[in-house]
């Protein structure tokens, strides 16, 4: 046990699952979403491998006796992620920007907070809370940022639940459903392929954000075009009124000369 603990790599999701099992998954989900120091945990890859570890081929991949409960993951995972995010929101509301008033270090960078604030302002509170779940680092810092910026706790809780269920259960089920095909293709060498698989998952998960950017950009262009048209129309209307006034003055002038 001592040698296994010394050899454990806390950033390796396969080691985490093999050593700590389902409770380890729950704790890391809570820490990654609720504690600022938890942003470095491998949340996406951990969820994917946890889904694989709940499948019938779990023992063949991770070793005998390591299969996890799918029901426990699908229920306990979102609960821990929700609780962690609520803690982060409460800390932000309670302590404000003092939480972030610290110099850059290996673990903390001001850009992490700025990126979270950017998504919050860009998409609005509801969308930001949901979409941030699928973006590493942002999902850690956006929760206290939402508290700092005054997002009501009840509103945050609603969208926190939606985001947690979509993120946790979505990636868990992807791993569970693909486990058999993965084992048939690569056997127990899943750790060699986990990074490309997780990269694909993250790419798919950020597609909604990409589409939001496109839609916002198109809406902005349509707004700019409408503003130009409105300005041109207003200028044309002003010119028309001016011509009408000048024409009327000209006719009145001619009328006066005719009477004389």
C-alpha positions, 0 to 999 in steps of 0.5 A: 500500500505504501509503495502504491501511494508513493508511485501514485500520479495524481494527474493520471486518471487511470492511477486515480481510479485504480487506487481510490475507486468511485470515492476518489472520482467523487472527491476530485469532482468536488475539488475541481469545481469547488476549490481553486487549487483543484483546477489541475485535476484531470476532470474530463479524462477521469470521467471518461475512464470512470465510465470505462471502469463501470463497464463489463470490460473494466477488470480486463483493463484496470485489473481485477476488482476495480469495476465501479458502480455505474449507478453510483457514478451517474448519481454521486458524480453530479451531486459532488460536482453540484456541491463543489460549484455551489461552494465556489459560488458561495466563496465568491459571494462571501469574499469577493475579489479578495479571493483573486487579489494575489500575484501569479504563481505556478498554480494561480494565474490572473488570466484564469480569472479573466477568462472566466469573467470573459465567458460570464460576460460574453454568454450571460450567467445561465449559458456561461455556467452550463458551458463552462463545465466543458472547459478545463480551468474555466469550470473551476474559476467561473463559479466564484466569479459568478458569486463575485459578479452577483449572480443570485444563488438560486439562479446559479443552482438551477444552471449548475444542476443542468451543467453538472448533469450534462457534463458528468453523466454525458462523459461517463456514458460516452466512456461506458458505451465505448468501453467494449469497442475500445478494449477490442481495439487496444486491449489494456493499453488505454492510457496510451490513447486517453489523451487523443480520446479526451481531446476529441471529447473536449472538441465536441463539448466546446462546439456549442461555444463555437456556434455561440460565437458564430451566432453572436458574430452574425447578430453583431454584423446584422446589427451593424448593417441595420444601424447603417441602413437606419442611419442612411434612412434617417439621413435621407429623411432629413434631406427630404424634409430639408428639400421640402422646406426649401421648396416650400420657401421657394414657392412662398417667395415666388407667390410674394413676388407675383402679388407685388 
